[in-house]
Amino acid sequence: MKNFLPMLLFAVLLACSERAQETQTETYIPELVIKDSIVINRLIKPTMLDVIPNHSEFLFYDFKASEFLRVSNSGVILKTANLTGDGRNTIQSTYFVGAKYGGNNEIVIQTMTSTFTYDLDFQLKKKVDSNFSLVLPRVGGSRGFETIGDYIYTFSIDEKDRNTELLQSENFNNEYPFISIRDRHTLAIVSSYFIPSTSYVAQNPGQYLDLDPIAKFETNEMYVLFPNSPEMYVYDFPSLKLKDHWDLNPGNSYIQMEPSNSVGEINGYRSLTAGRYQNFVFSNGYLLTEYQGAAPQDEVDDLANYTEGGDEYKALVKKYRSTPYYQIFEGKSKLWEGQWNIKLSMLRDLIFATVKPGEDPNAVEKDVQTFYFYELK
């Protein structure tokens, strides 16, 4: 990695709420600091999928070339592989829902039907047919799949439960143990837990745009944040005994999404009128959260005569969703809430972006790809 001497600092911008501004006068607010960067010799910007715990290397995917890349912390491409398709060493699919570093110098790739384990040369070591399905999987990076040492976390439904009466019941979301810790070798469930009864999504059952939570692991604890439920939950790991929870108390820019009776009712217009948590990360003892603010109902109503996804719709999305809201906590105490002029990404304990604050990512076509790493300090 390239060290910045002196390190580039920029002050946290003013908070949006009066409460945040009052808090700033009484409490130290950490600054967002660029601490390192890597430059990758690649014309197309790859997507970062994972990082080794000691930050010695990163796992990327180039969606245009369909290639996995192992990249060192100095930016050197260590190995590339196209694992899509039907070949002997492939994932037997054109897409995957998750790819992470596993234990014992392995890479674990999850598809809709199987879990594949590769060595660091991308040679297949093992394939296990999955007896579960991730809830709301996202191609290339589902939140419902994570590796932690000898375990795999899934937010999933077991195949044996798919045709049960419980699956068809109105209270399914509250009564099924989606949160699971599995043995990484056998995929057998070690422990499981329900959506917490104190969460907004449990107390207000129905269909939500996002049910699968964001999960992060710190020592012997698992932290869980549901996108449509502004509370943080803390579990013992790997037993999944619920230890603690607290409200994140987002500001007025966060409007609570109301559940619908069916998935089809949750369209783009409806989702624009609600806030949604997107990620969180721990940095030097602080908790940083990120959420999308809500667009005013009257401005969304004005789109009724326009096509969803059209220019007018895109303009409203850009106006209210292009810049997220951030919160900084010390323990359970919120120190600050507001916006920065940068869209950050968060992965395990990393905070990163492909630009510096205020830079336009599309201003200049680049022959190399730079990733800047941030911290709260």
N, C-alpha and C positions, 0 to 999 in steps of 0.2 A: 504494500500500500504506500501511497505517497503521503508524506507528512506535510502539513502546512505550518511553516514557521515564519511569522507568528501565525497562530491559528486565526481563521476568519471568524469573527464574532458579529452577530447582529442582534440588536435588542429586540425583545419581545414587543410586538405592537400593542397598542392600547386595547384593553378588553372591551367587548361590546356592551356589557351590562354595567350598571352603576355599582353593583355589588363587587364586580371584579375590579373596578377602578378604585373603590374604597379599600379593598384587600391589598392592592398593590402598594398603598402608602404605609401599610403596617407590617407587611411580610415580604421577605426576600423572594423574588420571582426568578427562577433559573432562566438562563439564556439558552437559546438554541445555537449550538456551535458545530461548525464543520470540523471534524477531527481527522478525517482521512478520505482517500479516494482511490479508485482503481480505474485504469484506462484499458479497454479491451479493443484489440485490433479487429473490428467487425463492422461491416457496412450497415447491417441491420441490427437495431437494438434488441438484444435478447431479453427475455423475462426472467427475473431472478426467482427461483423456486425454493431454494434452501441454502443454509450455511452450516458448516461444521461448528460445533460448540466453541472451539478455540479460534474461530474465524480464520483458519488457515486456508480454506478454499470455499468456493461457492458453486452451487448447481444452478445452471441456467437452461432455458429452452428457447430455441429460435423457431417460432411458429411458422415462418415463411419457408425455412429450409427443413423443418421437421427434425431438428437436431438437438440432442441434449449436449450440454457443454459443462465440463469441469474446468473451473478457472481458479488459479492460485490467487492469494491475496496481493500479489504484485501485478496481476492482470494477465499473466501468461495462461494461454489456453492449454490445459494439460491433456485433454482428451475430448473427442467429439464422437457422437454415434447417432445414427438414425435407427430407431428401434420400432418404428411403425410398420404396419403391414402384416404378412402372414408367415414370414420366414421362421427358421428354427430358433433364432436368437432374439426374436421380436416380442412385443407385447400383444401381438395378434389382434391389433386394432389400429384404427387411424387416429385415435385420440386417447387421452388418459384423464383421470380426474384428480390425481395427486402424484407427486414425486418428491421424495425426501431422502436425506441421508439416514441410514439405519445403523445398528450396532455392528461392530466388527468390520469396519471399512466396507460397508455395503450401501447400495442405493435401492430403495424400495419404491416401486411404481404401482399405483392402484388404478385399475380400469373398472369398468362397470361390472365385470364378472370375475376378475382374478386379481391376485396380489403377486407381483413379480419381484424377485430379489436378484440384483446384479452385483458383481464385484466392481471395483473402481475402474476396470478396463471395459465396463459395460458388457461383460460376459454373463449370460444367464446362469444363476446358481440354482434357483428354485422357483417353481410356480405353484401357487395354492389357489384352488377355486374358492372364491369368496362365498360364504353362506350368509351374507348380509348385503344390503344395499344402502349406500349413503343417502341421506335425506337432502334433497336439493343440491345434487353434485354440480360443480362448475368445471367445465372442461379446462384442464391444465392446472387447476389450483383450488380444489374444494376446501372449504373451512372445516369440513367434517372428517378430515384425515390428517393425522399427525403422528410422527415417530418420536418416541422418548425412550432412549436406551433399549431395554429389553421389552418395551411395550409399544403398542400402537393404539392411539386414540381414534375412535370413530363416533360420529353422530349418525346413527344408522338404525335400520329395521332388519331383524333377522328373517331370513326367508321362511322359516317355519311358522312365523307369525303373520305372514301376509294374508292368509285366507281366514283368519280368525274373526270372530264377532267383534273383538276389541278394535280391530283396525277400522271397522265400519261405524263405530260408535261416535257420537258427538264429542265425547270427552277423551278421544284417543290421544290428543296432544298432551293431556294432563296425566294419563294413566299408563303411558308406555315408557320404559326406561331407554330412551334414545342414547343417552350419554354412556359410552362403553369404553373400558380399558381392556385391551386384548393382549394375549401372549404373542410376541412377534413371530415366533416359530410356527405355532399351530393356529393362530387367530382365534383361539378359544377365549371366551369372555372371562376375565379375572374379576371384574367388578362392573356394576352398572348403576345408573341413577336416573331419576325422572327430572323433567323440567321443574325447577323449584316452585312450590305452591305459592310462595310470596311474590313471584315475578308477575309483571303485568300480563304477559302472554298466557300464563296459567290462570290468572284471575279473570281474564277476559277471553275465553276460548273462541276459536274461530280460525279462519284462514288468514295468514300473514304473508307478506311478500318474502320475508326471510325468517325462517324458523331456526335454521342451524346457527349456533352461536360461534363467537370468536373465542378460542381457547388458547391460553398461554401457560407455560409451566415454569415455576420458580422453585428450585430445590425440591422440597417434598410437598409442594402445593400446586393445585391447578386453579387458575383464575378463568372465569367464564363470564362473557358479556353477550346477551342476546340483542341483536340489532334493533328490535322494536320494543325493548324493555330496558329502560335506563337504570339498571342496577348491576353492581359487580358482585359475583358470587365466588367464594373461595372454598375449595374442597381439599381434603387430605388426599395425597397421591401416593400409592395407587388405589387406596381403599374407596375413594370417592365419598367419604363421610363429609357432609356439609358442615363447614366450620364457621363461616361468617358471611355476611353480605351487607352492602350499604348502597344508598341511593347516590347516583352521580349528579342529580340535580342540574340538568342542562338548562341553559337560559331560554329566553323567549323565542329564539330561532328554532328551537326543537319543538315541534308539534307532535303529540302522540298519535300514532296510526291506530285507527279503530279496526278491529277484525271484520272480515266479510264472511258471508255465508258460503261462498265458493271461490275457488282460485280464479275463475274467469272474471270475477268482479274487480280484481286487483289489477287495473290497467295502469298505464303510464301516467295518465292525468291524476288518478287517485293517489298514486304513490308520491307525486310531486308535492302534495299538500301536507305531507308528514315528514318528520325527521327520521334519521336512521343512523345508528352507530355503525361505523365501518371498520374500526381497528383500535387497538391499544398496544402499548409497549411500556416496559419498565426501563428507566435510564438513570443510573447513578442514584438510586433510592427514590426517584420520582416516578409517578404514573402519568403517562401521556395518553389521552384518548382523542379520537377523531370521529366527528359525526357530520352528516349532511343536514343542512338547514332546510326548512320547509318554505315552499313558495306560497305567497298569499292566496287564499281561496278565490278572491275576486279575479286575480290575474289568471288563475287556472281556468276559472269559469269562462273567461273571455276566449279561451281556446276551443270552445265547444264546436265552433263552425269550421275548425281546421283539422287536418289529418294528423293523427298521432305520428310523430316522427318527422313531420314536415318542418319547414324553415321556422315557422312561428314557435312550434314546440321546442325545437333545438335552441332557439334564442332564449326562451324562458329557462331551460335547463342550464344553459351557460350562465345566465344571470344569477341564478340561485344555487347552482350545484357545482360550479367549476372551482370555487374556493371553499374548502371545508372549514368547520369550526373545530377548535382544539381546546382541550381542558388539561390543566396541570394540577396534579394532586400530590400532597405529601401525606402519606398515610391515607386517612379518609377525608382529609381537609382539602377542599378545592382552593388552590392558590390563585388561579387565573382561568379565564375563558375568553376566547376571542378568535380572530383570524390572522393568519400570516399570509404573505404573498408567495406561497409555495405549496404545492401539493406533495405531501410526504407519503412514502410507503413504509410499512412496518412489517418485519418478518422475524419471528423469534424475538431476540433482544436487539435487533438492528432497526435503526431509523435511516432511511436513505431516499435519495431522489437523483434524477439524471440532470438536474439543473441546480444552480445557485439561486438564492432568493431573488425574485424579481425578474429572472431570465425567462424569455420566451423559448420553450423547448423546440418550437418549430421554426425559429427565426433563421437558423443556418443549417444547411445539410452537412452532416458530419461524416468523416471517413473512419472515425473511431468513436467508441461509445464510452462515456465517462459516468461513473456512479459515485456520488458524493455521500459520505456517511456522517450522520449527525449524532449529537448527544445533548442532553440537558445538563447544564453545568452552572 
